[in-house]
């Protein structure tokens, strides 16, 4: 692989750690239950950011499972707890309070100190009660305050309620099963019917694992509690994330310390732009020694040995060393308990993948009966008489609401056309699925969205286009054009290069007005409508109009968080352009060499590989495993065409203010793998010049801090609106709200007392 060009190496490179994609356990989004029945996860372990959201997560989880536990408790021995809560951060505290309020038999154990995440924050750190529009549903006090105030108020609540909360008790293992767990700690053992894991990363910092680290542990720190504790010292900070940068800024900014920041990274990729700028500023002022592309080799009593770029060794005087290279969730513990990581592959998942492929393939093969290879093996297994009999029975039953609109002669013609019946049944199923799951997705995102109109109109438009064209193609066009030509109306909905057949299969004797109408409509859609839409709306066609994208946004929405993520997955995005080029070549050959007759190897090969496998079978079978946008992202030629146009002259972009807390939610829910957080934390706009964004707006909705918003290149905000509808889109979409005002949240830990408000909302929920 070393001899391959960099672009090719990127396609096959091992997955690397990226800040936007943390390893989290497999947790049901609705119930909070892990893959182990009876064991739940909340807070940071479940990917929930922010103090208030963590309190609510713990409170709501107890609210879901508590009543059933109370009802069935009489059958349990007295020594069995209803619920054992592990961790006492915000989600653990919220769960503990609600368990006590409901009268559950509970106990909370904490491996370190009560609310340890906050205990270990820097002195005077300010916490903010955001999202402001979200109510604190728990009965734990929480308002904008310093960490000291929060700890004082929570301790008072703990004492007043007499909560069953035990510190310095670490859970070592969980055995048993639902309704009878044995929770083993380093103090004792408990029996519990349910277990809630409210674990965070604070107690599990990464270590350098170099010689001298244990011997000189007294000078090794993982957190900066109070910058005033360090004066006139030689300090080495190891790390290149926000925590390391903020510690360097606080300690070097005093001017009395000699501070070096060392990191293995060749450049800053993890921190927010404001922290990078501050670090670079201190370096320029001679207050900070910055050693990127370096690594600590050993730790001595009064120095450290560091290897810098090129293999050179430097020995630095050192009296205090901060290892700020991140922290990890207790993955070995989760593995021991049997809790899987999200997206991990195991026998059941492989079996499910095989089952999905078998089902989806069979559906499309049966739908294509009579069309050769695409119908294998059913065309040889089922006789034409049996197939046509079953097909006609299903068709008559489902066509009943429309049959009164057709004459007896027309119905006879319809019932003799297998292709029409196949197309009708398939498009009916497709439309019903989109409508049902589209409504479900609409309700889901209306609950999450701060500005509900965008998702409301997006899903209404998607479903409306699909329903309308189902009726246009299968009913209206049949009456107006006959069964022979009605199917061509799909080309009005999905222009070339997605729907090829607008320009194919024309023969002598076809009415000229029909030929001219559909060819002209195809040219208009491809060369005028799509380019015009791309200017102001980027690739919104994929999420507002297109039926292929519509199925992904409706049926596939529940799995959107499973979409392929990371640099390696984005390297494969080029495939859409390759399919686009293939579609142009095949289209030119079929029209030029074969006079639009598709009965040739060029078209049949393209049809089999692209229309059957890449459009239908593979992507839909992969919905539950890699999200809904596999086809749209990797292989759709129309999406690639849109990408080229909007990259060339598109005006729509997503912009960020300075409130990003790097919670990862935006990147997690992007179906096309855009690392939204990487742009948001650095306040960098992104559009189709630097990403495959399809402007679905979900990243804007899931952001708890209201960081992201749509904007046109002229600086005019658009689309996610508090009133009205997004302009220029189907459904009468109108003007936009103003961008959210940028709020000064530096995130820097200032020196001194609590008067120094480091205004940042922390992604703390455990």
N, C-alpha and C positions, 0 to 999 in steps of 0.2 A: 504493500500500500504506500510505502514511502516514495516509490518511484512514480506514482500517479500524480497528475496535476492536482493542485489544491482544490479545484472545484469538484473533481471526482472523489478525492479523499473525503471531502465533506459529506458525500452521499452515504458513505459506509463507515464513517468515524464512530467510535463508541459514544454512547450518550454521556454527556458530561453534566456536572452540577450547574444548574442555572437558578438564579434567585427567584424567578417567577414560578418555578415548578417544584415545590417542596414535596417530599415523600410523605403521604398521609394515608391512614388506614381506610379501608373500604367501609363507608358509612352510608346507610340509607338516608337520603336527603329528607324524607318526610318523617320518619320515625326516630332517626338518630341511632338506630341499632347497627352494630357491626355484623360481620358474617357469622359471628358466634351468637346464637340466639340467647337473649337475656343479658348480654353485655353491650352497653351503650357507650357512645363517645360524645363529648360536648366540648365547646371552647376551642382552644388552639389545636387540639388533637383532631377536631372535626373541621378545621379550616375556618373557624369563626373569628373575625378580627374585632377589636375594640372592646372596651370595658363594658359598656352598656349592652352591646349585643351578646357578650359572654354571660352577663347576669340574666338576660332574657332567655338565652339558650338553656342554661341550667334550670331556671324556673319553669320554662315550658316543657322541658323533658319530664320533670317530675309531675307536671300537670297532666301529661299524656299517660304515664304508666301508673301514677299513684292511685286513682280511683279503683282500677281493677285489682291492684294489690290489696287494698283495704277490703274489698268485697270477698276475696278468697283467702284472707289471712287466717280464718278460723280453723282451716285444715292443716295449718303448719305448727310445728312444735314452737314453744315459747322462745327458745334460744335462737331461732332463725330470724335474722334481720329481713325486713322487707327490701331494703336497699342499702348497699354499701357504696359510698362515694369516695373516689380516690382523687385527691387534690383539692386545694382550698383557694384557688385563684378566683376570678370573677364568676366563671361558670360553676365551679364547685361550691362557692359561697351562695350563689343563687339557688342551686339545687338543695343545699343544706337547709337554707331558710324555709323553702317551700315544703320540704319533707317534714320539718318540724311543725309547720302550720297545719299540714294535713293530718298530723297524728300518726305518721308512718313510724315503724320501728327502723331506725336508720343509724348509721355511724359514718363519720367522715374521717379519713386518715390522710395525713400530709407528711411527705417524706422529709420536709425541711421545716420552715416556719410558716405560720398562718399568713396567707396572702404573700408568699415568698417572692413572687414576681415583682411586687411593688416594693417590698423590703429592699431588694437588691438594685433598685433604680437609684440614679444619682440624686444626691441631696437637692431638695427644692424642685424636683421635676414636676411639671404641671401636667395634669390630666384633663382632658376635655370631654364633655358630655355629648359627644356626637355619635351618630347622626342626630341633629337637633330635632328633626321631625319624628323620630322614633321614641315612643314612650318607654320609660323604664317600668317594665311589668313586674319586676321582682320587688320585694320589700326591703332590699338593701339600699341604704342611702347612697346616692351618687349624684354629685354636681361637679361643675368645674372647680378644681382644687389642686393643691399640691399633694404629692404622695404622702406626706406626713399627716395632712388633714384626713385623707382617705383612710389611712391605717388607724388613726385615732377613732374615727367614727365607726369603722367596721369592728374594731375591738370592743367598743362600747356596746354595739348590737350583739356581738357574740356573748359578752358577759351578761347582758340583760336577759337574753333568751336562754342562757344556759345550754348552748348548743353542744351536741355530742361530737365534738371536733378535737381530734388528737394529733398533736404535732410530733415530729421526729419519729415517725413510724412509716417505714418504707414497705410497700407491697412487693413481695418477691415472686409470687406465682398465684395463679387462679386455676383451680381444678374443679371438676364436676360439670354440671350442666344446668340448663334453665330450671329455676325454682329450687335448686340445691347446689349452689356454688360453695366451694371452700376457698376462702381468700387467705393466703398465708403471708404474714408480714414478718419483719424482723423482731417483732414483739410477741406476736401470738397468732391465733387463727380464728377466723370468723366463718359462720355459715350465713349465706344471704341468698335471697330469691332473685335479686337483680343486682348488677354491678354497673356503676356509671364511672367511666374513666374521664377525669377532667385534668389530664396531664398536659404540661407545657414543656418548654425547652429549657427554662431557667436553671433547672437543677442538673442539666446534662451538657455542660460546655465541652466543645472539642479541645483536645490537648495536642501539643506538638509532638510528644513522644520522642524526645531527644535526650542524649546523655546529660545528666545534671538536673533534669526537670524535677525529679522527686527529691533529690538530695538538697536542692536549694528551693524547696517548695514555699518557704516563708516569704520569699520576695516575688513569687508568681501570683498574679491576680487575674480574675476573669471578668471583673466588673469594676467600674469606677464609681464608688459610692459618694465620695466627697473630694473634689479637686484640691480643697484646702489642706488635705492630709499630706500633700506632696509639695515640697518646697526645696529648691536648690538640689534637685536630684537628677541622676542620669537615668532616663526612662526609655525603654524600648517597648513600643506597641506593635504587636504582630497581628496583621489583618488588613483587609481592604474593603470592609463593609461600612455601613453607616455607623455602627457602634464604635468601631475602631477609629474612624475619622472624627467622630464627635469627642471621643476621649482625647485624641491628639489635639484637637482644637482647644479643648478646655485646659489641658495641661501645658501646651506650648504657648497658648494665649496669655498665660500669667507672666511670661517673660523671665521667670526665675528658675525654670527647669530646662534641662538640655534633653530634648525629645527627638527620638527617631521613630519613624513609622516604616515598618518593613512588611512586604507582602510578596507572595509568590506570583501574583498577577503581573502581567507585563503592562497593564493599564487598568484604570478604574472602570469596572463594569457594574459592580454591585451598589455603590452609594448613590444618593441623590445628587443632582448637579450642584445644589447649593453647598453641600458638604465638600464635594470635589473642589469647587472654586475656593472655598475657605482654606482647605489644605494647601492648595497651590499658592494661595496668597501668603500663607505663613512661610512656605518654602521660599518664596521670592523675597520675603522680608528677612530671611536668615534665621527665623525662629524655629524652624522644623527641618530636620534632615529626612528626606524621603528616599527610601530604597525599594523601588519596585523591581520585580523579577529577581527577588532575593529569598533566601531561606535560612532559618536559624539551624545551626549544626550542633551546637552544644551550649550549655548554660553553666557559667562558673559562679563562684561566690561574689565576685566584684566585676565580672565582665560577661559578655556573650560573644560567641563566634558566629559570624554571619557570612554566608557565601553569596556574593552578588553576581550580576550578569557577567558571563564570560568565565566563571569559575574562580574569580579572585576572592580571597578570604579577608575579612575585616574583623578585628577584635575591638569591640566597643565597650567602654566603661559602662557599668550598669549596676544600679541599686534597686530598681523596680522594673518588673517585666509584666506586661499585660498581654495575655493570650486571648485575643478577640477574633477568633477564626470561626465563630459561629457556634451554634449548639444544635443538638440533635434530639428528635423524639426518641423515646426508649424503644428502638426497633427490636433489639434482642428480646426484650420483655414481651412485646406484642407478638413476636414470632413464637415464643414459648407458650403463650396463652392460646395461640391459634388464630390470631387476628391477621387477616391478609391486608397487604397494601393495595390501594386503589390501582386498578389496571394490571395487577399481577396475573400471570397465567398459571393455571392449575388444571387438573384433569376435568373438573366440571365445566370450566370456561372453554376448554378445547372442545368438549362434547357439545356445548351450547353453540359454539361457532360452526361445527359440522352440521348440527341440526338446522341452524339458520340458513346455511348454504343449501342444504338439501331442500328445505321448504321453499326458499325464494327461487331456486333453479326450477323446481317442479312447477311452481306457479307460472313462470315465464315460458317454460317448455310446453306446458299444456295450453297456455294462451296462444302459442305459436304453432299448434298442431296443423300439419299439412304444409308446412313451410320448410321442410328439409331438415338440415343438421340441427337447427335451433330447437327442434321438437324431439330430439333424441333423449331417452329411448322410448318415449310414450307413443310416438307415431308407429312404432313396430309392435308395441304391446297392446294397443287399443285399436279395435277395428273402426273404420270411418263411420259405420252405422251406429255403433255404440256411442262414439264420441258425439256425433251430430244429434243423437237422441237426447243425451244428457244436456248438451249445450242448448238445444231448443227448449227443453223444459225449464232450465234456469232463465233463459232469455224471456220466455213468455211470462213467467212469474214476475220478473223485475220490470218488464216493459209495459205491464198492465196499465200503470198510470198514464201512459202516453199513447197506447194503441188506439184509443177513440179518435185521435187526431188524424188517423190514416185510413184511407179507403181499403176495401178488401183486396183490391189488386196490389196496392202498395204494400200491404202486410204480407201478401204472398211473396212479393219480390224480396222483402226484408228477410222472411223466414227461409228463403232459398240461398241467402248470402251468408256463408259461414264467417267470412272475414268481418262483416259488419257486426255480427252477433258477438264474436270474440272481442272486437274493439269496444263495443258497447258495455259488455260485462266488465271488462278490465277498467275502462274509464269510470264506470259507476263505482266499482270497488275503490279505485284510487280517490275519487271525489268524496266518498263517504269517509274513508280513512282520514283524508285531509281535514274534512269538516269536524269530525269528532275530536281528533287529536289537536286540531287547530284551536278549537274552543278551549280545550284543556290547557294548552300552552298560553292562550290569551289570558285566562284566569290566573295562571301562574305568574306571568310577568306583570299583570296589572297589580298584583299584590306586592311585588318587589319594586316596581318602578316608581320613582318620585314624580315623574311627569308621564302620566299614564296614556296621554293621547297618542304618542308615537307608536307604542306597541299595539294599542287598540286599533288604530287605522292600518297598521302593517298587517295584522292578522285578518282583519275584515277584508282588506284588499286582496290578500293572497287567496283566501277562501272564495271570495266573490269571483275572481278571475277563473278559478277552477270550476266552480259551479256554472258560471255563465257559459264557458266554452264547452262544458259537458253538454249543455242544452243546445248551444249553437251547432256543434258538430253532429250530435246524435239525433237531434230533432229538427231544428230550424233548417240546417243545410240539407238534410235529407229531403225535406219537403220542397226546398227551393232548387236543389241541384241534382237530386236523386242519390241513391246509395253509392253509385259509382264515383261521384266526385266529392261527397260530403266530407270524407276524411281529410281532405286537403285544407279544411278550415283550421286544423290544428296549427298550420303554418302561420296563421294570423296571430297566434298566441305565443308561439315559440319560433322566432325567426331563424333563418340560416345564420351560422353553421350548426345550430342545434337541430333544426328540422330541415333535413336535406330535401325532402321530396316535393317541396314547392317547385323545384326546377327539374324534377325527374318524372319519368313515366308519362310523358306526353306523346300522343300518337296521332297520325292522320285520322280525321273524323271527329276529334275532340272539338267541341264548340269553341270558336276563337275567343268569344268574350270571356268564357271561363278561363281559358289559358292566359289571356292577357290580364285578367283581374288578379289571379293568384300570383303570376310572375311579377306583375307590377307591385302587388302588396308585399311580396317577398323582398324585392329590391328596396322598396320604401322602408321596410322594417330594418333591414340589414344596414343600408347605407345612409338612412336619414334619421329614423326614429331612435335607434340605439345610440348613434353618435350624439344626437341632441341630448338624450337622457344622460349619457356619460358625462357631459360637460358640467351639469349642475348636481347630478346625483350619483356620480361614480358608478359603483356596481350594485346600486339599490335594486335594479331589475331582478337580481338573483334572490332578493329577500322580500320584494313587494309584489312581484308579478309571476315569475317563472314557476311552472308546475313542478319541475324537477327540484328546484330549490325549495318550493313550497312543501313538498313531502318531507324534505330534510328539516325544515323549520317547524313542522307539526309533529309527525310521527317521530322524527329523529331528535326533537328538542330535548326529550328526557335524558338523552345520552350526550348532550353537547359537551359536557365537561370531560368526556373521554377522548375528544379529538386529539390527533397526534400533535405533540408539543415539542418544542425545542429546535435548536439550530439544524439538526440533522433532518427533521421532518420538513422544515421549511426549504431545505435544499432540493427536495423533490417537487417543489411547486412548478418547475419548468415543464412538467409533462403536459399541462394544458396547452402551452404554446406548440408543443410537438404535435398534439392531436389537431390543433387549429391548422397548422401547415398541412397535415395529412388530409384534412377535410377540403382545403382549397385545391390541393393536387387532385384528389379523387373527383371532386366536383367538376374541375376543368376537363379531366379525362372523360368522364361520363357524358358531359354535355358536348364536348368537342369531338371525341372519337366515336361515341356510341349514340349520338343524337338523342340524348336524355334517357335512353333505354338502360335501366339498371341491371339487366340480365347480363352481367359481365363479371369477371373475377375481381376487378377493382372494387366495385360497389359491394359485392357479396362479402369480400374479405373485411372491408370497413364496417359493413353492417353487422357481421358476426362478432368481430372483436370489440367494436365501440358500442353500437346500439344494443347489442345483446349483453355482452359481458360487462363493459365498463359503465354503461348507463344504468343497466337494470340489475343484473344478478349480484355482482361483486359489491357495489356500494350499499345497496339496501341490506344485504346480508351482514355487512359490517357496521350498520347503524349502532347495535348494542355494544360494539367493541371499540370503535374509533369515531363515534359521533356521526351526525347526519350528512356532513359536507364532504365526504370522501370524493364523490363524483364531481361536485361543483368545484372543489378546491384543486384536485389533481388532474382531471381529465376533460372537463367540459370545454369545448372549443368556443362556445358563446361567452363563457366567463373569461376565457383568455382574451377574446376579442375585446370585451368590455375593459379588461385590465390594460390592454394596449392603449385604448382610446382615453381612458380616464388618467392613465399615467402621462399621456401626451399632453392633454389640455384640460383635464378635470379640475374643478374648483372646490369640490367638497373635501373637507378634512376634519379630523377630530383633534381638538386642542385640549390642553391641560392647564389647570391652575397649580398653585404651589402647596396643595393640601394632601398630596399623596402620602399614604402611610405604609406603602409596600405590603399590602395585605394579600396580594396575588389573586384576588377574586376576578379582576378584569381579564387577566391572561388565562385563568382557569376556564372561563366560560366562553372563550373565543372559539368558534367552530372551525375557523380556518387557520388556527395556530399562530395568530399575530401575538407577539410578546408585548401586549399593551402596556404592562407595568413598566417595561424598560423605557418606553416613551414618556409615560405619565410621571415617573419619579424625576425625570430630567426636564420636564415641561417642554418636551419636543412634540410638535404636531406630527401626525402621520396620516397618510392618504395612500392612493394607489401608485404613487411614485416610489414608495419605499416599503409597502406591505401589500398583502392580498386582501385587505379589508373589504367586506361586503356591506358595510354600513347598516348592519342589523340593529345597532344601538344597544345590544345586551350588555356590553362592557360598561356603558354609561349607567345602565339601570342597576347593575350589581355593585357598583362602587359605593361604599358606605359614606364617603366623604364628599360626594358630588364634585369630583375632580374633573371629569371629562365632559365635553360638549361638542356638538357639531358646529362647524363654521365654514363659510365660503371663503375663498382665497382673498376676497376683498375685505375680510374682517367682519362680515355680517354673520351674526349667529343664526343658526337655523335648526329646525327639525325637532329637537327635544324641547318641548314647549310647555308652558304652563297654561296657555290658552290658545285656541285656534288649532290649525292643522298644518303639517309641514308642507311647504309650498311646492307646487308643480308636480306632485305625485298623484296617482290615481286616487279618487275619492275626495277630491277637492282640498288637497292639503295646503294650508295657508302660511302665514308668516311665523316668525320665530321669536323666542324670548331672548333677552340679552344674556350674554355669558355671565356665569356666576362670578362675582367679584373675587379677585385674588385676595386671599387672606394671609397676613404675615405670620407664617408658622415656620420659623427658621429651623426648629428641631435641634438647635445647638444648645448644649448644656453650658450655661454661663457660670462664671465663678462666683462663689459667695453664697448668700443665704437665699431663702425662698423668694426674695424680692426679684431675683433673676428668673423671670418666667421664660422657660424654654417652651414656647408655644408649639406643641405638636401633639396630635392624638396618636396614641400608641396602639399597635395591633396586639393588644393584650386581651385575652379572653379566657385563659386557663385558670 
